[in-house]
């Protein structure tokens, strides 16, 4: 478990459901309460932060634009990850048992793969949006429309669902190592996203490394073009230059979000590929810690919006104050166009 090797405290070995089931470690009440407080705060921050993003973009008409719809899809992904992944894994991490049954375990593991894949696909489409906005501004209004954004979102969720549910329910993650898994890993009261060497390598490359490298390449191209535009435009105080400045700020913000995502998830995906090839010798504490690091990325995104976007801060104040319930509030201007 996450804390087994991190805390030097007396621990009482036990079983989740009697002899033959998974071994359970019972931690002192004070430690369990502290962990529930810390990890629970991460869950609450993830859910509430992304809920604010969703409500803001859905409610205020000024935010109904293709790039914001893609941001909305990313926020929905992070919100679902907080509810469907972080909440149950928090309980399993602290109680060191899975109490929700085999079917819920399959659904949980499917959601882990689905939502992680959806996150990087959302970011990939956001990078494409930014590429056209900065590198081909004249083509942007025709190429990136609401219809285009909806198609991108549908592709993201459909492809992620196929990957997530297909891998788990068709047991592709343990293909070829079924006997080893059922004899040495599986036990009652446990829920493990166990993968063979082929499964971990292929899934990591397709769902993380290839999209990640492509996004880095796209943002490098955007950076080069943006620098060229800055030198060309200079300090002209025109509506065109103001729009270019707005686009560059949005691009920097979303590039930062992508960088945070890659920083938080890369350590986990490195270990995920290595582990099967070294006899699954990576300590479970390290694996769980890196997994939580990746999950907490979903709590960071709303903080990035709050730091970079004045419209998000204004929307947050309106939501918190209750003014959002006024009939004319959806037409309120959150920023100068």
C-alpha positions in Angstrom: 0.0 0.0 0.0 0.9 3.7 -0.3 1.8 4.1 3.4 3.1 0.7 4.4 6.7 1.5 3.8 6.5 5.2 4.6 5.4 5.0 8.2 7.4 3.3 10.9 4.4 2.5 13.2 3.1 -0.7 14.8 0.7 -2.3 12.3 -1.6 -5.3 12.8 -1.8 -7.8 9.9 -5.3 -8.9 9.1 -7.3 -10.3 6.2 -10.0 -8.4 4.2 -12.5 -11.3 4.3 -10.9 -14.0 6.4 -8.2 -16.5 5.6 -7.4 -16.8 1.9 -8.4 -13.3 1.0 -6.1 -10.3 0.6 -3.9 -9.4 3.5 -5.1 -6.2 5.2 -2.9 -3.8 7.1 -4.8 -2.0 9.9 -3.3 1.4 10.7 -3.7 3.4 13.9 -6.8 5.6 14.0 -4.7 8.8 14.1 -2.9 7.9 10.9 -6.0 6.8 9.1 -7.8 10.1 10.1 -4.8 12.2 8.9 -4.7 10.3 5.6 -8.5 10.7 5.1 -8.1 14.4 5.8 -5.2 14.9 3.4 -6.4 12.7 0.5 -10.0 13.7 1.0 -9.0 17.3 0.7 -7.4 16.4 -2.7 -10.7 14.7 -3.8 -12.9 17.7 -2.7 -10.6 20.2 -4.3 -10.6 18.2 -7.6 -14.4 17.9 -7.6 -15.3 21.4 -6.6 -12.6 23.1 -8.7 -13.7 21.4 -11.9 -17.3 21.8 -11.0 -16.8 25.6 -11.0 -15.1 25.4 -14.4 -18.0 23.4 -15.8 -20.7 25.7 -14.4 -18.8 28.8 -15.6 -18.4 27.6 -19.2 -21.9 26.1 -19.4 -23.7 29.2 -17.9 -22.0 32.3 -19.3 -22.7 32.7 -23.0 -19.5 34.6 -23.6 -17.6 31.4 -22.9 -19.5 29.4 -25.4 -16.6 29.0 -27.9 -14.9 26.0 -29.4 -11.7 26.2 -27.3 -13.8 26.6 -24.1 -15.9 23.6 -25.1 -12.7 21.5 -25.3 -11.7 22.9 -21.9 -15.1 21.9 -20.6 -14.5 18.4 -21.8 -11.2 18.3 -19.9 -12.9 19.6 -16.8 -15.6 16.9 -17.0 -12.8 14.3 -17.3 -11.1 15.7 -14.2 -14.4 15.9 -12.3 -15.2 12.2 -13.1 -11.7 11.2 -12.2 -12.2 12.8 -8.7 -15.5 11.0 -8.1 -15.1 7.6 -9.8 -11.3 7.1 -9.3 -9.9 9.2 -6.5 -12.7 8.6 -4.0 -12.6 4.7 -4.2 -8.8 4.5 -4.4 -8.5 6.7 -1.4 -10.6 4.2 0.6 -8.6 1.3 -0.7 -5.3 3.0 0.0 -6.1 3.7 3.6 -8.1 0.6 4.4 -5.9 -1.6 2.2 -9.0 -3.5 1.0 -11.4 -3.2 -1.8 -15.0 -3.3 -0.4 -17.0 -2.7 -3.5 -17.1 -6.1 -5.3 -15.6 -7.6 -8.4 -17.9 -5.8 -10.9 -17.2 -2.4 -9.4 -13.5 -3.2 -9.5 -13.7 -3.8 -13.3 -15.7 -0.6 -13.7 -13.2 1.3 -11.6 -10.2 0.0 -13.6 -12.0 0.8 -16.8 -12.6 4.3 -15.6 -8.9 4.7 -14.7 -7.9 3.8 -18.3 -10.8 5.7 -19.9 -10.2 9.0 -18.0 -6.4 9.0 -18.3 -6.8 8.4 -22.0 -9.5 11.1 -22.3 -7.3 13.6 -20.5 -4.5 13.3 -23.0 -6.8 13.2 -26.0 -8.6 16.4 -24.7 -5.2 18.0 -24.4 -4.2 16.8 -27.9 -7.3 18.4 -29.5 -6.7 21.6 -27.4 -3.2 21.7 -28.9 -4.6 21.4 -32.4 -7.0 24.3 -31.7 -4.1 26.4 -30.5 -2.1 25.5 -33.5 -4.7 26.9 -35.9 -5.4 29.9 -33.7 -1.8 31.0 -33.7 -0.2 29.5 -36.8 -3.2 29.9 -39.2 -5.4 32.7 -37.7 -7.2 33.3 -41.0 -8.2 29.7 -41.4 -9.1 29.3 -37.7 -12.7 30.5 -37.8 -13.5 28.1 -40.7 -11.5 25.1 -39.4 -12.3 25.2 -35.6 -16.0 25.7 -35.3 -18.5 24.5 -32.6 -19.3 21.5 -34.9 -15.6 20.7 -35.1 -15.2 20.9 -31.3 -18.2 18.6 -30.8 -16.6 16.0 -33.1 -13.3 16.3 -31.3 -15.1 15.7 -28.0 -17.1 12.7 -29.3 -13.9 11.2 -30.7 -12.2 11.7 -27.4 -14.9 10.0 -25.3 -15.7 7.2 -27.7 -12.1 6.2 -28.3 -11.3 6.4 -24.6 -14.4 4.3 -23.7 -13.3 1.6 -26.2 -9.8 1.6 -24.8 -10.8 1.6 -21.2 -13.7 -0.9 -21.2 -12.2 -3.0 -23.9 -8.9 -3.5 -22.1 -10.5 -4.5 -18.8 -13.6 -6.5 -19.8 -11.8 -8.4 -22.6 -8.9 -9.0 -20.1 -6.4 -7.7 -22.6 -4.3 -6.3 -19.7 -3.5 -9.9 -18.5 -3.4 -11.6 -21.9 -0.8 -14.3 -21.8 -0.2 -14.1 -18.1 -3.6 -15.2 -16.8 -2.2 -18.1 -14.8 0.4 -16.0 -13.1 -2.2 -13.3 -12.3 -4.8 -15.7 -10.8 -2.2 -17.7 -8.9 0.0 -14.9 -7.5 -1.8 -11.6 -7.7 -5.6 -11.9 -7.6 -7.3 -12.3 -4.2 -10.6 -11.5 -2.6 -10.8 -8.0 -1.3 -8.2 -6.7 -3.8 -8.6 -4.6 -6.9 -5.5 -4.3 -9.1 -4.9 -2.8 -12.5 -2.4 -5.5 -13.4 -0.8 -5.5 -16.8 1.5 -7.8 -18.8 4.7 -6.4 -20.3 3.0 -6.2 -23.8 -0.1 -4.5 -22.4 1.7 -1.9 -20.3 4.1 -1.1 -23.1 1.5 -0.8 -25.9 -1.1 1.0 -23.8 1.4 3.5 -22.4 2.9 4.2 -25.8 -0.5 4.6 -27.5 -2.3 6.5 -24.7 0.5 8.6 -23.3 3.8 8.7 -25.1 2.8 9.2 -28.7 0.1 11.9 -27.9 2.6 13.5 -25.5 5.4 13.8 -28.1 2.9 15.1 -30.7 1.7 17.7 -28.4 5.2 18.8 -27.5 6.0 19.1 -31.2 2.8 21.1 -31.9 3.5 23.6 -29.0 7.1 23.9 -30.2 5.9 24.9 -33.6 3.3 27.3 -32.0 6.1 28.9 -29.9 8.3 29.5 -33.0 5.4 31.0 -35.0 4.3 33.1 -32.0 7.8 34.5 -31.6 7.9 35.4 -35.2 4.5 37.1 -34.9 5.7 39.2 -31.9 8.6 40.5 -33.9 6.4 41.3 -36.9 3.6 43.0 -35.0 5.9 44.8 -32.6 4.0 47.1 -30.3 1.2 48.2 -32.6 -1.9 49.0 -30.6 -4.4 47.6 -33.1 -7.4 45.3 -32.6 -5.5 42.7 -34.6 -2.5 42.9 -32.3 -4.8 42.8 -29.2 -6.4 39.6 -30.5 -3.0 38.1 -31.2 -2.0 38.9 -27.6 -5.2 37.3 -26.3 -4.6 34.2 -28.4 -1.0 33.9 -27.2 -2.0 34.2 -23.5 -4.6 31.5 -24.0 -2.0 29.3 -25.7 0.5 29.9 -22.9 -2.1 28.9 -20.3 -3.1 25.7 -22.1 0.6 24.9 -22.8 1.2 25.2 -19.1 -1.7 22.9 -18.4 -0.2 20.4 -20.8 3.2 20.7 -19.2 1.8 20.1 -15.7 -0.1 17.0 -17.0 3.0 15.5 -18.5 5.1 16.3 -15.4 2.6 14.7 -13.1 2.0 11.6 -15.2 5.4 10.8 -16.8 6.9 9.2 -13.6 4.0 6.8 -13.4 4.1 5.8 -17.0 7.8 5.2 -16.9 7.4 2.9 -13.9 4.3 1.3 -15.6 6.4 0.2 -18.6 9.4 -0.9 -16.5 7.6 -2.9 -13.8 6.6 -6.0 -15.8 10.1 -6.3 -17.3 11.8 -6.4 -13.8 9.5 -9.1 -12.4 7.0 -6.6 -10.9 9.5 -5.6 -8.3 8.6 -2.0 -8.1 7.4 -1.4 -4.5 3.6 -1.0 -4.2 4.2 2.2 -2.1 6.1 3.8 -5.0 3.5 2.7 -7.5 0.6 4.1 -5.5 2.4 7.3 -4.7 3.1 8.0 -8.4 -0.5 7.1 -9.2 -1.8 9.7 -6.7 0.6 12.2 -8.1 -1.0 11.7 -11.5 -4.5 11.9 -10.1 -3.8 15.2 -8.3 -3.1 16.8 -11.6 -6.9 17.0 -11.9 -7.0 19.2 -8.8 -4.3 21.5 -10.2 -6.0 22.4 -13.5 -8.7 24.7 -11.9 -5.9 26.4 -9.9 -4.1 27.1 -13.2 -7.3 28.6 -14.7 -7.7 30.8 -11.6 -4.1 32.0 -11.8 -4.1 32.8 -15.6 -7.7 33.7 -16.4 -9.4 36.8 -15.0 -12.7 35.5 -16.4 -12.5 32.4 -14.3 -11.9 34.5 -11.1 -14.9 36.7 -12.0 -17.1 33.7 -12.7 -16.0 32.1 -9.4 -17.0 35.3 -7.5 -20.4 35.3 -9.2 -21.1 31.7 -8.5 -20.0 31.9 -4.8 -22.1 35.1 -4.2 -25.2 33.4 -5.6 -25.6 36.1 -8.3 -25.5 33.4 -10.9 -29.1 32.7 -10.3 -30.2 36.2 -11.6 -32.0 35.8 -14.9 -29.7 38.1 -16.9 -26.4 36.9 -15.5 -25.7 34.4 -18.3 -25.2 37.4 -20.6 -22.7 39.1 -18.4 -19.4 40.0 -20.0 -16.4 38.4 -18.1 -13.8 39.9 -20.3 -13.4 42.5 -23.1 -13.7 41.0 -26.6 
